[in-house]
Amino acid sequence: MNDLQQGRHDLPKLMFCMLFILIMMITSFWVIQPFIMDLAWAVMVVIATWPLLIKLQILLWGRRSLAVIIMTLLLILFFVIPIALLVNSLLANSAPLIAWASSPANMHFPAMEWLNAVPLVGGKVYNSWHSLIAGGGNEILAKLRPYVGETATWFVAQAAHLGRFVVHLTLMVLFSILFYFHGERVAQGIRRFAVRLADKKGDSTVVLAAQAIRAVALGVVVTALIQAILGGIALAIAGIPYVTLLTVLMFILCVAQLGPLLVLIPAIIWLYWSGDPIWGSLLLVWSCILGTFDAVLRPALIRKGADLPMILILFGVIGGLLSLGMIGLFIGPVVLAVSYRLLSAWIDERVKS
């Protein structure tokens, strides 16, 4: 009996056990640390697209392998290939882009002769425009030219980071394949671990986290992807250069809830600037439609998930991008969304009790 009580209160033994467990946890984290972001990204993708996988499996006579092959092809089509094309476009067009931005011939005010054809106010606007140019407008552009060239050089230099991002995309696809095949087993393990930590509350916490992930994926990422694709098609039809780069920039801005107009409006100004008012007017009309498109689509996609404040998504995108790079663009809002949902559930539970 005394030996049993002594074993229970053996402080050095308890400390060594805790130290051993801590060392094993740190070592395990150190080993998998290069893949944590890719694993987290794969988990988010699989959770968001799991209902689609199940529907495909039902349509394909219950064959999980065929459904996984189709989902893998969709991931490659919508994630890996566009980013690879972006990197290739940046590397191929880097020299012409820097040369164009630094060339004095490209940094001057246009004549805008087409303004004379505009009824009523065209002549007055044309005269005012040339008065502005005569008042020193081109001198201002000459002073801004070096900064424009440096900015273009900085953006092109980010191609190396985008190349690393392609590697993360590839690992994300590989991990997603594994999770697609063994999703039920992984989900059961996570829920059992959560129940072991916090009983039934742990299981409900896992469900809330999954809802938050799906809400971000459907209500934010899918909406931004559709807006960026439609905006990119419009830019390509209107003849805007560097469409691939501008489309990706539109996607980032749409995820950040800033909308596509920050790219479309300068494109409209450029069309008028270069003397193409017809395409400029058409792009203006399309931009007005596309700018309000998310107000209709996002609520329709997000209602199956969690209702999240847009300021939360904005902080998640910007903070994730600054702290984790390009991959943080997706992980940042998800982490904040999950934390927000869990905190809200905890507060509501305390208030009700």
C-alpha positions, 0 to 999 in steps of 0.5 A, spaced: 500 500 500 505 504 501 509 503 495 502 504 491 502 511 494 509 512 493 508 511 486 502 515 485 506 521 488 513 520 485 514 527 482 521 526 478 517 520 475 512 524 473 516 530 471 520 525 466 514 522 463 511 529 461 518 531 459 518 525 454 512 526 452 513 534 450 520 531 447 516 527 442 511 532 441 516 537 439 520 532 435 513 530 431 512 537 429 519 538 427 518 532 422 512 534 419 513 542 419 514 542 412 508 539 410 503 542 415 500 548 411 499 543 405 496 538 410 491 544 412 490 546 405 488 539 403 483 538 409 480 545 407 479 543 400 476 536 402 471 538 407 469 543 402 468 538 396 466 532 400 459 533 398 461 533 391 465 527 392 459 523 395 455 525 389 460 523 384 461 516 387 453 515 387 453 517 380 459 512 378 456 506 381 459 507 388 466 506 385 470 511 390 476 510 386 473 513 380 470 519 384 477 520 386 480 521 379 475 526 377 476 530 383 483 530 382 482 532 375 478 538 377 483 540 382 488 540 377 484 544 372 482 549 377 488 550 381 494 547 379 494 549 371 492 556 372 497 558 377 502 554 373 500 558 367 501 565 371 508 563 373 510 562 366 506 568 364 510 572 369 517 569 367 515 570 359 513 577 360 517 580 365 522 583 360 517 586 356 513 589 362 519 592 365 521 595 359 514 598 357 513 601 364 520 604 364 520 607 357 518 614 356 514 613 350 509 609 354 509 615 359 505 620 356 498 623 356 494 621 349 491 626 345 484 623 346 482 626 339 475 621 339 473 626 345 471 631 339 466 626 336 462 626 343 456 631 342 455 637 347 460 636 351 466 633 347 469 639 345 469 643 352 472 636 355 477 636 349 480 643 350 480 642 358 484 636 357 489 639 352 490 645 357 491 640 363 497 637 358 500 644 357 500 646 364 505 640 366 502 634 366 507 630 362 512 633 367 509 629 372 509 623 369 516 624 367 517 624 375 513 618 376 516 614 371 522 611 375 517 609 381 513 605 376 518 601 373 521 599 380 514 597 382 513 593 376 520 590 377 518 588 384 511 584 382 515 580 377 520 578 382 514 575 386 515 569 381 519 565 385 514 565 391 509 563 386 513 558 383 514 555 391 506 556 391 506 551 385 510 546 389 505 547 395 499 546 390 502 539 388 503 537 395 496 539 397 493 535 391 497 529 393 494 529 400 487 531 398 487 524 394 489 521 400 484 524 404 478 523 399 480 515 399 480 515 407 476 521 409 471 517 413 476 514 417 480 520 418 473 524 420 472 519 425 479 519 428 478 527 429 471 526 432 473 521 437 479 525 439 475 531 440 470 527 444 476 524 448 478 531 450 471 535 451 466 529 451 460 531 446 462 539 446 468 536 442 464 533 437 460 539 436 466 543 436 468 539 430 462 540 426 462 547 427 469 548 424 467 544 418 461 548 417 466 554 417 471 551 413 465 550 408 462 557 408 469 560 407 470 555 401 463 556 398 461 563 400 468 567 399 473 562 394 467 560 389 464 567 389 471 570 388 473 565 382 467 566 378 468 573 379 475 573 377 474 568 371 468 573 368 472 579 369 478 576 366 474 573 360 471 581 359 478 583 359 481 578 354 475 580 349 476 588 350 484 587 348 487 588 355 494 586 355 497 581 361 490 578 362 492 572 366 496 577 371 490 581 372 485 575 373 489 572 378 489 579 381 482 580 381 481 573 384 485 576 390 482 582 391 475 578 390 477 574 396 479 580 400 472 582 399 475 588 395 471 586 389 474 586 381 473 593 380 480 595 382 482 592 376 476 593 372 476 601 373 483 602 371 482 597 365 476 602 363 480 608 363 486 605 359 481 603 354 479 610 353 486 613 354 488 609 348 482 611 344 478 605 344 471 608 347 467 603 344 470 597 348 471 602 354 463 603 354 462 596 354 467 594 359 464 599 364 457 596 363 459 589 364 463 592 370 457 595 373 454 588 373 460 584 375 461 589 381 454 587 384 454 580 382 457 577 389 451 581 393 447 575 390 451 569 389 455 569 396 449 569 400 446 563 396 452 559 397 454 561 404 447 559 407 449 552 407 455 554 412 456 559 417 454 566 417 461 570 417 462 577 418 466 580 411 471 584 416 473 577 419 474 575 412 478 581 410 483 580 416 484 573 415 486 574 407 491 580 409 493 577 415 494 570 412 498 573 406 503 577 410 504 572 415 504 565 410 505 568 403 500 566 398 498 560 401 495 564 407 490 567 402 486 561 403 488 559 410 488 565 414 480 566 413 479 559 415 482 560 421 479 566 423 472 563 421 473 557 425 475 561 431 469 566 430 464 560 430 467 556 436 467 563 440 460 565 438 458 558 440 461 558 447 458 565 448 451 563 446 452 557 451 454 561 457 448 566 455 443 560 455 445 557 461 
